[in-house]
Amino acid sequence: MKPSLKFFFCVLFTLCAIDQFRNVAEAQKADLITSACDGTLYKDLCKKTLQSDPESRGATDIGVLAKVALQHTLSQAKQIQGQLSKQKDTSPAFKDCNANYQDISGRLQESLTSLKSKKYSDVLTWVSAAMTNSGSCEDGLKEMGKASPILSLSTTFSQLCSIVLALTNKLAGH
């Protein structure tokens, strides 16, 4: 066999091997998202959220996935805050909701720092409190006989919190 032909086959084989390795690596990353989301109550939302984010698509550990999920949860809280600030209703129920979501956003921001520092118990505490505050907001609106302009967003927010809690529990070894 001619040396140039040997070289050609060697390059071809190398390129095929690299492509195959890349395909395996991508499949493993997709499997990480799938396996992480399988441990949550809201598997479809988890997969959709994580697969939509470039950072999690390149993740090699659950810590990155938890961070991405937490970032999306914080974004959802800020979106709810924006919706609440647009309301012309100045009743105590709306004021309480607005205050709750300001607190929620602050706690979720702190949770990002705690997650980075591997202070998982803080993350679990603050995200649980965020879920509770969100529910209190909805309950307060209902008790006042007010229609909730954020019910759909609030439901998604609670589901995202649940996902963050599940992923953080995995990190914490629970």
C-alpha positions in Angstrom: 0.0 0.0 0.0 1.3 3.4 -0.9 2.4 5.7 2.0 -0.1 8.4 0.8 -2.9 5.9 0.9 -1.9 4.7 4.4 -1.9 8.4 5.5 -5.3 8.9 4.0 -6.8 5.9 5.8 -5.1 6.9 9.1 -6.6 10.4 8.9 -10.0 9.0 7.9 -9.9 6.6 10.8 -8.8 9.4 13.2 -11.7 11.7 12.1 -14.2 8.9 12.4 -12.9 8.1 15.9 -13.1 11.8 16.9 -16.7 12.0 15.6 -17.7 8.8 17.4 -16.1 10.2 20.7 -18.0 13.4 20.2 -21.3 11.5 19.7 -20.7 9.4 22.9 -19.8 12.6 24.9 -23.0 14.3 23.7 -25.1 11.2 24.6 -23.5 11.1 28.1 -24.4 14.8 28.7 -28.0 14.1 27.6 -28.0 11.1 29.8 -26.9 13.3 32.8 -29.8 15.6 32.2 -32.2 12.7 31.9 -30.9 10.8 34.9 -30.9 14.0 37.0 -34.5 14.9 35.9 -35.7 11.4 36.5 -35.3 12.0 40.2 -37.7 15.0 40.2 -41.4 15.3 40.4 -41.6 17.4 37.2 -39.4 15.5 34.8 -40.7 17.1 31.6 -40.2 20.7 32.9 -36.8 19.7 34.3 -35.6 18.3 30.9 -37.1 21.2 29.0 -35.5 23.8 31.2 -32.1 22.2 31.4 -31.9 21.2 27.7 -32.8 24.8 26.7 -29.8 26.2 28.4 -26.3 25.9 26.8 -24.5 25.7 30.1 -26.4 22.6 31.2 -26.1 21.0 27.8 -22.3 21.0 28.4 -22.6 20.0 32.0 -20.5 17.1 33.3 -21.9 17.1 36.9 -25.2 17.7 38.7 -23.9 20.8 40.4 -24.0 22.7 37.1 -27.5 21.4 36.5 -28.7 22.5 39.9 -27.1 26.0 39.3 -28.9 26.3 35.9 -32.2 25.2 37.4 -31.7 27.7 40.3 -31.0 30.5 37.8 -34.2 29.7 35.9 -36.1 29.7 39.2 -34.7 33.1 40.0 -35.6 34.4 36.6 -39.2 33.1 37.1 -39.4 34.9 40.4 -38.3 38.2 38.8 -40.8 37.7 36.1 -43.5 37.3 38.7 -42.3 40.4 40.5 -42.6 42.3 37.2 -46.2 41.1 36.7 -47.1 42.1 40.3 -45.6 45.6 39.9 -47.8 46.2 36.9 -51.0 45.6 38.9 -53.0 48.7 39.8 -54.5 46.9 42.8 -53.0 48.3 46.0 -54.8 45.9 48.3 -52.8 44.3 51.2 -52.8 41.0 49.4 -51.0 42.4 46.4 -48.6 44.4 48.6 -47.8 41.2 50.6 -47.2 39.3 47.3 -44.9 41.9 46.1 -42.9 41.9 49.4 -42.8 38.1 49.3 -41.4 38.0 45.8 -38.8 40.6 46.7 -37.7 38.4 49.6 -37.8 35.3 47.4 -35.6 36.9 44.8 -33.0 37.9 47.4 -33.0 34.4 49.0 -32.6 32.7 45.6 -29.7 35.0 44.8 -28.1 34.0 48.1 -28.9 30.4 47.2 -26.7 30.7 44.1 -23.8 31.8 46.2 -24.4 29.0 48.7 -24.7 26.4 45.9 -21.3 27.6 44.6 -19.9 27.2 48.1 -21.5 23.8 48.5 -23.6 24.9 51.4 -26.4 22.7 50.3 -28.4 22.9 53.6 -28.7 26.7 53.0 -29.9 26.2 49.5 -32.5 23.7 50.7 -33.7 26.0 53.4 -34.0 29.1 51.2 -35.6 27.4 48.2 -38.1 25.7 50.5 -38.9 29.1 52.1 -39.3 30.6 48.6 -41.9 27.9 47.7 -43.7 28.5 51.0 -43.8 32.3 50.4 -45.0 31.8 46.9 -47.9 29.6 48.2 -48.6 32.2 50.8 -49.0 34.8 48.1 -51.5 32.7 46.2 -53.4 31.9 49.4 -53.5 35.6 50.4 -54.9 36.6 47.1 -57.5 33.8 47.3 -58.5 34.8 50.8 -59.1 38.4 49.7 -61.2 37.2 46.8 -58.7 38.5 44.3 -58.0 36.7 41.0 -54.4 35.8 40.8 -52.7 37.4 37.7 -49.7 35.2 38.4 -51.2 31.8 39.0 -49.7 30.1 36.0 -46.3 31.7 36.6 -46.5 30.9 40.3 -47.3 27.2 39.5 -44.2 27.0 37.2 -42.2 28.8 39.9 -43.1 26.2 42.5 -42.3 23.3 40.1 -38.9 24.9 39.4 -38.3 25.1 43.1 -39.1 21.5 43.5 -36.6 20.6 40.7 -33.9 22.7 42.5 -34.6 20.9 45.7 -34.4 17.5 44.1 -31.1 18.3 42.4 -29.6 19.9 45.5 -30.7 16.9 47.6 -28.7 14.7 45.1 -25.7 16.9 45.6 -26.0 16.7 49.3 -26.2 12.9 49.2 -29.8 12.6 50.4 
